[in-house]
């Protein structure tokens, strides 16, 4: 699986800026908050993450070894799934 995904994503960020955005969905001190890290090349996504979440160093400090967090990846120009034989999924992702 790792080899297949590596081939699909190879070179997908060439010439673009990668934004790494740690975030928290909910109050920083709540046991119900969910943490994540957004990887994107879209400044629009970064601005919207600022509106929707608590992001930056305050969220990053709370992500520890025993914290469950989600990694989200978004590319504004590249769709690796378009190479797969799933036409309906490719249309949704484009």
Long-range contacts (C-beta under 8 A, 24 or more apart in sequence): 5-80, 8-80, 8-81, 8-83, 9-78, 9-80, 12-75, 12-78, 12-80, 13-41, 13-75, 16-41, 16-77, 17-41, 19-43, 19-45, 19-46, 21-46, 21-49, 21-55, 21-56, 22-55, 22-56, 22-57, 22-59, 22-60, 22-63, 23-49, 23-53, 23-54, 23-55, 23-59, 24-53, 24-54, 24-55, 24-58, 24-59, 24-62, 25-52, 25-53, 26-54, 27-54, 28-54, 28-58, 28-59, 28-62, 34-68, 34-69, 34-70, 35-59, 35-62, 35-63, 35-67, 35-68, 35-69, 35-70, 36-69, 36-70, 36-71, 36-72, 37-63, 37-69, 37-70, 37-71, 37-72, 38-72, 38-73, 38-74, 39-71, 39-72, 39-73, 39-74, 40-72, 40-73, 40-74, 40-75, 40-76, 41-74, 41-75, 41-76, 41-77, 42-74, 42-76, 44-76, 45-74, 45-76
